[in-house]
């Protein structure tokens, strides 16, 4: 079970210490945190796809997925892109600084219930690869429980592709198929990966849909054009998952700003199937 929040206060964050900082791209950074209370850190648990609220005291909070899978406990990681006041404050943090964390929140990916024994296809675009990465890292840590694993990591340019060192490790593995891609014009002379938009490259790859599950996350426009490709490839809509992290707000569905149609993303998501997305407004 997850350790209770301090004093059982829904809004009181755990006190965390910045343990490590890793730049993924010029504007994407991963921060590793450890709990100031070691007992809480040892008892804390979560599931892939759940998120937390990460805050800089005096500046505010932002929701991000917990970026390390539960198969790698002992600390909490999150990956974010420079976008506004709070993310600027997060980038100003140094190792040893303190910050706040609330969570975990939300509905996770049903890895145990729906993914085991199946082939897995992961499609991530830009910063959207972060929540996808959480899932495929857990599945790779439990490799014997799954079939073939395909990962498509796409970005605007070569410089915008995060997790470069980790991608090199994945590329060297024999039990996973990794495809790196950049938009037309985003390649360098040395680039040896694919060039094209993620939906088009997915269509070319044409991973078999039989016995497979797909996970896709990226900008809304990327999700919008990738879902029809998966449908064309005959992936059943109930076997296609995404996460609407861009709509997460307070974490507990109290502020109402995560509302999309009848759903509250903080409580009913952020993980949804393509079937569930059909019931949401087109501007999700």
Phi and psi in degrees as GROMACS dihedral restraints (atoms count N, CA, C in turn):
[ dihedral_restraints ]
;  ai    aj    ak    al  type     phi  dphi    fc
    3     4     5     6     1   -73.3    20    10
    4     5     6     7     1   138.2    20    10
    6     7     8     9     1   -62.5    20    10
    7     8     9    10     1   143.8    20    10
    9    10    11    12     1   -65.2    20    10
   10    11    12    13     1   154.2    20    10
   12    13    14    15     1   -67.6    20    10
   13    14    15    16     1   154.9    20    10
   15    16    17    18     1   -52.4    20    10
   16    17    18    19     1   126.2    20    10
   18    19    20    21     1    58.1    20    10
   19    20    21    22     1    21.3    20    10
   21    22    23    24     1    56.2    20    10
   22    23    24    25     1    27.0    20    10
   24    25    26    27     1   -92.6    20    10
   25    26    27    28     1   120.0    20    10
   27    28    29    30     1   -57.5    20    10
   28    29    30    31     1   -31.2    20    10
   30    31    32    33     1  -105.9    20    10
   31    32    33    34     1    -0.8    20    10
   33    34    35    36     1   -88.5    20    10
   34    35    36    37     1   117.6    20    10
   36    37    38    39     1   -78.4    20    10
   37    38    39    40     1   157.8    20    10
   39    40    41    42     1   -71.9    20    10
   40    41    42    43     1   143.5    20    10
   42    43    44    45     1   -85.9    20    10
   43    44    45    46     1   124.9    20    10
   45    46    47    48     1  -121.5    20    10
   46    47    48    49     1   156.4    20    10
   48    49    50    51     1  -117.3    20    10
   49    50    51    52     1   133.6    20    10
   51    52    53    54     1   -68.7    20    10
   52    53    54    55     1   116.5    20    10
   54    55    56    57     1   -97.5    20    10
   55    56    57    58     1   -31.2    20    10
   57    58    59    60     1  -160.9    20    10
   58    59    60    61     1   153.6    20    10
   60    61    62    63     1  -132.3    20    10
   61    62    63    64     1   133.9    20    10
   63    64    65    66     1  -135.8    20    10
   64    65    66    67     1   122.4    20    10
   66    67    68    69     1   -83.1    20    10
   67    68    69    70     1   124.8    20    10
   69    70    71    72     1   -91.3    20    10
   70    71    72    73     1   -40.5    20    10
   72    73    74    75     1  -144.3    20    10
   73    74    75    76     1   178.5    20    10
   75    76    77    78     1   -58.0    20    10
   76    77    78    79     1   -25.9    20    10
   78    79    80    81     1  -125.9    20    10
   79    80    81    82     1    13.2    20    10
   81    82    83    84     1  -122.8    20    10
   82    83    84    85     1   131.2    20    10
   84    85    86    87     1  -135.7    20    10
   85    86    87    88     1   145.8    20    10
   87    88    89    90     1  -112.1    20    10
   88    89    90    91     1   131.9    20    10
   90    91    92    93     1  -118.3    20    10
   91    92    93    94     1   133.0    20    10
   93    94    95    96     1  -104.1    20    10
   94    95    96    97     1   130.3    20    10
   96    97    98    99     1  -119.5    20    10
   97    98    99   100     1   149.4    20    10
   99   100   101   102     1  -126.0    20    10
  100   101   102   103     1   150.7    20    10
  102   103   104   105     1   -73.6    20    10
  103   104   105   106     1   135.1    20    10
  105   106   107   108     1   -63.1    20    10
  106   107   108   109     1   -36.8    20    10
  108   109   110   111     1   -87.5    20    10
  109   110   111   112     1   104.5    20    10
  111   112   113   114     1   -62.1    20    10
  112   113   114   115     1   -32.7    20    10
  114   115   116   117     1   -64.3    20    10
  115   116   117   118     1   -40.7    20    10
  117   118   119   120     1   -65.3    20    10
  118   119   120   121     1   -42.0    20    10
  120   121   122   123     1   -59.9    20    10
  121   122   123   124     1   -37.9    20    10
  123   124   125   126     1   -72.1    20    10
  124   125   126   127     1   -30.5    20    10
  126   127   128   129     1   -95.0    20    10
  127   128   129   130     1   -11.3    20    10
  129   130   131   132     1   -68.8    20    10
  130   131   132   133     1   137.3    20    10
  132   133   134   135     1  -141.8    20    10
  133   134   135   136     1   160.3    20    10
  135   136   137   138     1  -159.1    20    10
  136   137   138   139     1   176.5    20    10
  138   139   140   141     1  -127.1    20    10
  139   140   141   142     1   150.2    20    10
  141   142   143   144     1   -59.8    20    10
  142   143   144   145     1   130.2    20    10
  144   145   146   147     1   106.0    20    10
  145   146   147   148     1   -20.2    20    10
  147   148   149   150     1   -74.5    20    10
  148   149   150   151     1   160.2    20    10
  150   151   152   153     1  -130.2    20    10
  151   152   153   154     1   171.7    20    10
  153   154   155   156     1  -134.5    20    10
  154   155   156   157     1   168.1    20    10
  156   157   158   159     1  -107.6    20    10
  157   158   159   160     1   116.8    20    10
  159   160   161   162     1  -108.3    20    10
  160   161   162   163     1   127.6    20    10
  162   163   164   165     1  -130.9    20    10
  163   164   165   166     1   146.3    20    10
  165   166   167   168     1  -105.7    20    10
  166   167   168   169     1   122.2    20    10
  168   169   170   171     1   -59.9    20    10
  169   170   171   172     1   128.2    20    10
  171   172   173   174     1    88.1    20    10
  172   173   174   175     1    -6.9    20    10
  174   175   176   177     1  -119.0    20    10
  175   176   177   178     1   -34.6    20    10
  177   178   179   180     1   131.9    20    10
  178   179   180   181     1  -172.3    20    10
  180   181   182   183     1  -128.2    20    10
  181   182   183   184     1   155.9    20    10
  183   184   185   186     1  -141.4    20    10
  184   185   186   187     1   143.4    20    10
  186   187   188   189     1   -89.0    20    10
  187   188   189   190     1   134.8    20    10
  189   190   191   192     1  -143.1    20    10
  190   191   192   193     1   154.4    20    10
  192   193   194   195     1   -67.3    20    10
  193   194   195   196     1   153.3    20    10
  195   196   197   198     1   -76.4    20    10
  196   197   198   199     1   116.1    20    10
  198   199   200   201     1   -84.9    20    10
  199   200   201   202     1   -16.8    20    10
  201   202   203   204     1  -100.9    20    10
  202   203   204   205     1   140.6    20    10
  204   205   206   207     1   -73.9    20    10
  205   206   207   208     1   160.5    20    10
  207   208   209   210     1   -65.3    20    10
  208   209   210   211     1   -13.7    20    10
  210   211   212   213     1   -75.0    20    10
  211   212   213   214     1    -6.0    20    10
  213   214   215   216     1  -127.9    20    10
  214   215   216   217     1    69.5    20    10
  216   217   218   219     1   -79.9    20    10
  217   218   219   220     1  -176.3    20    10
  219   220   221   222     1   103.5    20    10
  220   221   222   223     1   -14.9    20    10
  222   223   224   225     1  -160.0    20    10
  223   224   225   226     1   170.6    20    10
  225   226   227   228     1  -122.7    20    10
  226   227   228   229     1   130.3    20    10
  228   229   230   231     1  -116.5    20    10
  229   230   231   232     1   149.7    20    10
  231   232   233   234     1  -143.8    20    10
  232   233   234   235     1   148.6    20    10
  234   235   236   237     1  -120.3    20    10
  235   236   237   238     1   133.2    20    10
  237   238   239   240     1  -141.9    20    10
  238   239   240   241     1   159.0    20    10
  240   241   242   243     1  -111.0    20    10
  241   242   243   244     1   138.2    20    10
  243   244   245   246     1   -60.6    20    10
  244   245   246   247     1   121.1    20    10
  246   247   248   249     1  -144.1    20    10
  247   248   249   250     1   -27.7    20    10
  249   250   251   252     1  -165.7    20    10
  250   251   252   253     1  -159.4    20    10
  252   253   254   255     1   -59.1    20    10
  253   254   255   256     1   -49.8    20    10
  255   256   257   258     1   -68.7    20    10
  256   257   258   259     1   -41.4    20    10
  258   259   260   261     1   -67.3    20    10
  259   260   261   262     1   -30.6    20    10
  261   262   263   264     1   -65.7    20    10
  262   263   264   265     1   -40.2    20    10
  264   265   266   267     1   -65.8    20    10
  265   266   267   268     1   -37.3    20    10
  267   268   269   270     1   -63.8    20    10
  268   269   270   271     1   -36.9    20    10
  270   271   272   273     1   -71.3    20    10
  271   272   273   274     1   -19.1    20    10
  273   274   275   276     1   -82.0    20    10
  274   275   276   277     1    -9.6    20    10
  276   277   278   279     1   -71.6    20    10
  277   278   279   280     1   147.1    20    10
  279   280   281   282     1  -118.2    20    10
  280   281   282   283     1   162.9    20    10
  282   283   284   285     1   -56.1    20    10
  283   284   285   286     1   131.5    20    10
  285   286   287   288     1    99.4    20    10
  286   287   288   289     1   -16.2    20    10
  288   289   290   291     1   -72.4    20    10
  289   290   291   292     1   158.9    20    10
  291   292   293   294     1  -105.3    20    10
  292   293   294   295     1   149.4    20    10
  294   295   296   297     1  -153.1    20    10
  295   296   297   298     1   179.5    20    10
  297   298   299   300     1  -111.9    20    10
  298   299   300   301     1   155.1    20    10
  300   301   302   303     1  -145.0    20    10
  301   302   303   304     1   130.7    20    10
  303   304   305   306     1  -120.6    20    10
  304   305   306   307     1   141.1    20    10
  306   307   308   309     1   148.1    20    10
  307   308   309   310     1  -174.6    20    10
  309   310   311   312     1   -83.8    20    10
  310   311   312   313     1   155.0    20    10
  312   313   314   315     1  -126.8    20    10
  313   314   315   316     1   160.2    20    10
  315   316   317   318     1    88.6    20    10
  316   317   318   319     1   172.0    20    10
  318   319   320   321     1   -88.8    20    10
  319   320   321   322     1   127.5    20    10
  321   322   323   324     1   -86.2    20    10
  322   323   324   325     1   176.6    20    10
  324   325   326   327     1   -72.9    20    10
  325   326   327   328     1   136.3    20    10
  327   328   329   330     1   -81.4    20    10
  328   329   330   331     1    63.1    20    10
  330   331   332   333     1   -61.4    20    10
  331   332   333   334     1   -48.5    20    10
  333   334   335   336     1   -66.3    20    10
  334   335   336   337     1   -40.4    20    10
  336   337   338   339     1   -82.7    20    10
  337   338   339   340     1   -37.2    20    10
  339   340   341   342     1  -118.2    20    10
  340   341   342   343     1   -20.7    20    10
  342   343   344   345     1   -96.3    20    10
  343   344   345   346     1   -29.0    20    10
  345   346   347   348     1   -59.7    20    10
  346   347   348   349     1   135.4    20    10
  348   349   350   351     1    81.3    20    10
  349   350   351   352     1     1.0    20    10
  351   352   353   354     1  -109.2    20    10
  352   353   354   355     1   160.3    20    10
  354   355   356   357     1   -76.0    20    10
  355   356   357   358     1   147.2    20    10
  357   358   359   360     1  -124.8    20    10
  358   359   360   361     1   134.2    20    10
  360   361   362   363     1  -124.0    20    10
  361   362   363   364     1   121.4    20    10
  363   364   365   366     1  -114.1    20    10
  364   365   366   367     1   129.2    20    10
  366   367   368   369     1  -126.8    20    10
  367   368   369   370     1   118.9    20    10
  369   370   371   372     1  -127.4    20    10
  370   371   372   373     1   141.6    20    10
  372   373   374   375     1  -122.6    20    10
  373   374   375   376     1   120.3    20    10
  375   376   377   378     1    60.0    20    10
  376   377   378   379     1  -134.9    20    10
  378   379   380   381     1   -63.5    20    10
  379   380   381   382     1   -17.6    20    10
  381   382   383   384     1   -65.1    20    10
  382   383   384   385     1   -12.1    20    10
  384   385   386   387     1   -71.0    20    10
  385   386   387   388     1   -19.8    20    10
  387   388   389   390     1   -59.9    20    10
  388   389   390   391     1   -54.1    20    10
  390   391   392   393     1   -68.8    20    10
  391   392   393   394     1   -28.7    20    10
  393   394   395   396     1   -66.4    20    10
  394   395   396   397     1   -42.1    20    10
  396   397   398   399     1   -59.0    20    10
  397   398   399   400     1   -40.0    20    10
  399   400   401   402     1   -55.6    20    10
  400   401   402   403     1   -42.3    20    10
  402   403   404   405     1   -72.1    20    10
  403   404   405   406     1   -47.1    20    10
  405   406   407   408     1   -70.3    20    10
  406   407   408   409     1   -26.3    20    10
  408   409   410   411     1   -66.7    20    10
  409   410   411   412     1   -40.8    20    10
  411   412   413   414     1   -63.0    20    10
  412   413   414   415     1   -43.4    20    10
  414   415   416   417     1   -65.5    20    10
  415   416   417   418     1   -36.0    20    10
  417   418   419   420     1   -69.4    20    10
  418   419   420   421     1   -33.1    20    10
  420   421   422   423     1   -69.0    20    10
  421   422   423   424     1   -22.3    20    10
  423   424   425   426     1  -116.3    20    10
  424   425   426   427     1    42.3    20    10
  426   427   428   429     1   -53.2    20    10
  427   428   429   430     1   -38.3    20    10
  429   430   431   432     1   -66.9    20    10
  430   431   432   433     1   -14.0    20    10
  432   433   434   435     1   -87.6    20    10
  433   434   435   436     1    -3.5    20    10
  435   436   437   438     1  -129.9    20    10
  436   437   438   439     1   163.0    20    10
  438   439   440   441     1   -84.3    20    10
  439   440   441   442     1  -139.2    20    10
  441   442   443   444     1   -67.8    20    10
  442   443   444   445     1   144.2    20    10
  444   445   446   447     1  -122.3    20    10
  445   446   447   448     1   122.7    20    10
  447   448   449   450     1  -119.1    20    10
  448   449   450   451     1   132.4    20    10
  450   451   452   453     1  -125.7    20    10
  451   452   453   454     1   122.2    20    10
  453   454   455   456     1  -110.5    20    10
  454   455   456   457     1   113.9    20    10
  456   457   458   459     1  -113.0    20    10
  457   458   459   460     1   111.8    20    10
  459   460   461   462     1  -119.9    20    10
  460   461   462   463     1   149.7    20    10
  462   463   464   465     1  -152.7    20    10
  463   464   465   466     1   172.0    20    10
  465   466   467   468     1   -67.1    20    10
  466   467   468   469     1   -45.2    20    10
  468   469   470   471     1  -136.3    20    10
  469   470   471   472     1   169.8    20    10
  471   472   473   474     1   -59.5    20    10
  472   473   474   475     1   -40.0    20    10
  474   475   476   477     1   -67.0    20    10
  475   476   477   478     1   -19.8    20    10
  477   478   479   480     1   -91.3    20    10
  478   479   480   481     1    -0.6    20    10
  480   481   482   483     1   -79.9    20    10
  481   482   483   484     1   113.5    20    10
  483   484   485   486     1   -82.0    20    10
  484   485   486   487     1   169.1    20    10
  486   487   488   489     1    60.3    20    10
  487   488   489   490     1    45.9    20    10
  489   490   491   492     1   -62.2    20    10
  490   491   492   493     1   -46.5    20    10
  492   493   494   495     1   -63.9    20    10
  493   494   495   496     1   -41.1    20    10
  495   496   497   498     1   -66.3    20    10
  496   497   498   499     1   -37.3    20    10
  498   499   500   501     1   -62.5    20    10
  499   500   501   502     1   -37.6    20    10
  501   502   503   504     1   -62.8    20    10
  502   503   504   505     1   -38.2    20    10
  504   505   506   507     1   -66.8    20    10
  505   506   507   508     1   -41.5    20    10
  507   508   509   510     1   -65.1    20    10
  508   509   510   511     1   -39.5    20    10
  510   511   512   513     1   -62.3    20    10
  511   512   513   514     1   -27.5    20    10
  513   514   515   516     1   -83.2    20    10
  514   515   516   517     1   -12.3    20    10
  516   517   518   519     1   -78.9    20    10
  517   518   519   520     1   148.0    20    10
  519   520   521   522     1   -92.6    20    10
  520   521   522   523     1   -10.9    20    10
  522   523   524   525     1  -106.0    20    10
  523   524   525   526     1    17.3    20    10
  525   526   527   528     1  -148.4    20    10
  526   527   528   529     1   144.5    20    10
  528   529   530   531     1  -107.3    20    10
  529   530   531   532     1   114.6    20    10
  531   532   533   534     1  -110.4    20    10
  532   533   534   535     1   128.9    20    10
  534   535   536   537     1  -122.4    20    10
  535   536   537   538     1   120.4    20    10
  537   538   539   540     1  -102.7    20    10
  538   539   540   541     1   138.6    20    10
  540   541   542   543     1  -144.6    20    10
  541   542   543   544     1   150.2    20    10
  543   544   545   546     1  -131.4    20    10
  544   545   546   547     1   157.0    20    10
  546   547   548   549     1   -64.5    20    10
  547   548   549   550     1   155.7    20    10
  549   550   551   552     1   -54.9    20    10
  550   551   552   553     1   130.0    20    10
  552   553   554   555     1    92.1    20    10
  553   554   555   556     1   -10.4    20    10
  555   556   557   558     1   -93.7    20    10
  556   557   558   559     1    -0.4    20    10
  558   559   560   561     1   -84.5    20    10
  559   560   561   562     1   160.9    20    10
  561   562   563   564     1  -109.0    20    10
  562   563   564   565     1   167.4    20    10
  564   565   566   567     1   -58.3    20    10
  565   566   567   568     1   -28.4    20    10
  567   568   569   570     1   -87.4    20    10
  568   569   570   571     1    -5.9    20    10
  570   571   572   573     1   -65.8    20    10
  571   572   573   574     1   130.2    20    10
  573   574   575   576     1  -116.9    20    10
  574   575   576   577     1     1.9    20    10
  576   577   578   579     1   -85.8    20    10
  577   578   579   580     1  -166.3    20    10
  579   580   581   582     1   -79.7    20    10
  580   581   582   583     1   153.7    20    10
  582   583   584   585     1  -124.8    20    10
  583   584   585   586     1   121.6    20    10
  585   586   587   588     1   152.5    20    10
  586   587   588   589     1   168.3    20    10
  588   589   590   591     1   -76.8    20    10
  589   590   591   592     1   149.1    20    10
  591   592   593   594     1   -54.0    20    10
  592   593   594   595     1   -46.6    20    10
  594   595   596   597     1   -60.3    20    10
  595   596   597   598     1   -39.9    20    10
  597   598   599   600     1   -67.1    20    10
  598   599   600   601     1   -40.8    20    10
  600   601   602   603     1   -68.0    20    10
  601   602   603   604     1   -39.6    20    10
  603   604   605   606     1   -59.0    20    10
  604   605   606   607     1   -41.8    20    10
  606   607   608   609     1   -62.9    20    10
  607   608   609   610     1   -39.3    20    10
  609   610   611   612     1   -66.7    20    10
  610   611   612   613     1   -40.7    20    10
  612   613   614   615     1   -66.2    20    10
  613   614   615   616     1   -37.3    20    10
  615   616   617   618     1    47.0    20    10
  616   617   618   619     1    58.2    20    10
  618   619   620   621     1   -63.4    20    10
  619   620   621   622     1   139.3    20    10
  621   622   623   624     1   -60.3    20    10
  622   623   624   625     1   137.6    20    10
  624   625   626   627     1   -89.0    20    10
  625   626   627   628     1   -20.9    20    10
  627   628   629   630     1   -63.0    20    10
  628   629   630   631     1   123.4    20    10
  630   631   632   633     1    67.7    20    10
  631   632   633   634     1    24.6    20    10
  633   634   635   636     1  -120.7    20    10
  634   635   636   637     1   156.3    20    10
  636   637   638   639     1  -124.4    20    10
  637   638   639   640     1   140.1    20    10
  639   640   641   642     1  -118.4    20    10
  640   641   642   643     1   141.8    20    10
  642   643   644   645     1  -125.7    20    10
  643   644   645   646     1   124.8    20    10
  645   646   647   648     1  -131.6    20    10
  646   647   648   649     1   137.4    20    10
  648   649   650   651     1  -153.4    20    10
  649   650   651   652     1   140.6    20    10
  651   652   653   654     1   173.8    20    10
  652   653   654   655     1  -164.1    20    10
  654   655   656   657     1   -57.6    20    10
  655   656   657   658     1   148.9    20    10
  657   658   659   660     1   -50.7    20    10
  658   659   660   661     1   -39.0    20    10
  660   661   662   663     1   -66.0    20    10
  661   662   663   664     1   -34.0    20    10
  663   664   665   666     1   -68.2    20    10
  664   665   666   667     1   -43.1    20    10
  666   667   668   669     1   -62.0    20    10
  667   668   669   670     1   -42.7    20    10
  669   670   671   672     1   -57.3    20    10
  670   671   672   673     1   -40.4    20    10
  672   673   674   675     1   -92.2    20    10
  673   674   675   676     1   -12.5    20    10
  675   676   677   678     1   -85.3    20    10
  676   677   678   679     1   -36.2    20    10
  678   679   680   681     1   -58.6    20    10
  679   680   681   682     1   -43.7    20    10
  681   682   683   684     1   -62.6    20    10
  682   683   684   685     1   -31.7    20    10
  684   685   686   687     1   -66.1    20    10
  685   686   687   688     1   -43.4    20    10
  687   688   689   690     1   -62.3    20    10
  688   689   690   691     1   -38.0    20    10
  690   691   692   693     1   -64.8    20    10
  691   692   693   694     1   -41.9    20    10
  693   694   695   696     1   -63.3    20    10
  694   695   696   697     1   -32.7    20    10
  696   697   698   699     1   -80.6    20    10
  697   698   699   700     1     2.7    20    10
  699   700   701   702     1    72.9    20    10
  700   701   702   703     1    29.6    20    10
  702   703   704   705     1   -75.8    20    10
  703   704   705   706     1   122.3    20    10
  705   706   707   708     1   -59.2    20    10
  706   707   708   709     1   138.0    20    10
  708   709   710   711     1   -58.3    20    10
  709   710   711   712     1   -29.9    20    10
  711   712   713   714     1   -74.3    20    10
  712   713   714   715     1   -11.0    20    10
  714   715   716   717     1  -103.6    20    10
  715   716   717   718     1    11.1    20    10
  717   718   719   720     1  -113.4    20    10
  718   719   720   721     1   126.0    20    10
  720   721   722   723     1  -122.9    20    10
  721   722   723   724     1   148.0    20    10
  723   724   725   726     1  -143.2    20    10
  724   725   726   727     1   174.5    20    10
  726   727   728   729     1  -134.0    20    10
  727   728   729   730     1   127.6    20    10
  729   730   731   732     1   -95.1    20    10
  730   731   732   733     1    60.2    20    10
  732   733   734   735     1   -63.3    20    10
  733   734   735   736     1   -28.6    20    10
  735   736   737   738     1   -67.7    20    10
  736   737   738   739     1   -11.7    20    10
  738   739   740   741     1  -102.9    20    10
  739   740   741   742     1     1.2    20    10
  741   742   743   744     1   -74.0    20    10
  742   743   744   745     1   144.4    20    10
  744   745   746   747     1  -132.8    20    10
  745   746   747   748     1   -96.3    20    10
  747   748   749   750     1   -79.4    20    10
  748   749   750   751     1   -18.2    20    10
  750   751   752   753     1    98.5    20    10
  751   752   753   754     1   -23.1    20    10
  753   754   755   756     1  -125.4    20    10
  754   755   756   757     1     8.2    20    10
  756   757   758   759     1    73.2    20    10
  757   758   759   760     1    21.9    20    10
  759   760   761   762     1   -91.3    20    10
  760   761   762   763     1   -34.8    20    10
  762   763   764   765     1   -80.4    20    10
  763   764   765   766     1   -20.5    20    10
  765   766   767   768     1    81.4    20    10
  766   767   768   769     1    -4.0    20    10
  768   769   770   771     1   -80.2    20    10
  769   770   771   772     1    -7.6    20    10
  771   772   773   774     1   -91.5    20    10
  772   773   774   775     1     4.1    20    10
  774   775   776   777     1   -65.3    20    10
  775   776   777   778     1   127.6    20    10
  777   778   779   780     1  -131.9    20    10
  778   779   780   781     1   105.1    20    10
  780   781   782   783     1    61.8    20    10
  781   782   783   784     1  -123.6    20    10
  783   784   785   786     1   -90.2    20    10
  784   785   786   787     1    -5.3    20    10
  786   787   788   789     1   -99.6    20    10
  787   788   789   790     1   146.4    20    10
  789   790   791   792     1  -109.9    20    10
  790   791   792   793     1   108.5    20    10
  792   793   794   795     1   -58.3    20    10
  793   794   795   796     1   -37.7    20    10
  795   796   797   798     1   -63.2    20    10
  796   797   798   799     1   -30.0    20    10
  798   799   800   801     1  -104.8    20    10
  799   800   801   802     1   -43.2    20    10
  801   802   803   804     1   -89.4    20    10
  802   803   804   805     1   -13.3    20    10
  804   805   806   807     1  -126.7    20    10
  805   806   807   808     1  -150.4    20    10
  807   808   809   810     1   -81.2    20    10
  808   809   810   811     1    -5.3    20    10
  810   811   812   813     1   -85.0    20    10
  811   812   813   814     1   127.9    20    10
  813   814   815   816     1  -135.0    20    10
  814   815   816   817     1   152.5    20    10
  816   817   818   819     1   -88.8    20    10
  817   818   819   820     1   165.3    20    10
  819   820   821   822     1   -62.6    20    10
  820   821   822   823     1   -29.9    20    10
  822   823   824   825     1   -62.5    20    10
  823   824   825   826     1   -46.2    20    10
  825   826   827   828     1   -67.0    20    10
  826   827   828   829     1   -33.1    20    10
  828   829   830   831     1   -64.0    20    10
  829   830   831   832     1   -28.7    20    10
  831   832   833   834     1   -62.2    20    10
  832   833   834   835     1   -23.6    20    10
  834   835   836   837     1   -89.7    20    10
  835   836   837   838     1     2.6    20    10
  837   838   839   840     1  -101.3    20    10
  838   839   840   841     1   157.3    20    10
  840   841   842   843     1   -57.9    20    10
  841   842   843   844     1   153.8    20    10
  843   844   845   846     1   -65.8    20    10
  844   845   846   847     1   -16.4    20    10
  846   847   848   849     1   -95.1    20    10
  847   848   849   850     1    23.1    20    10
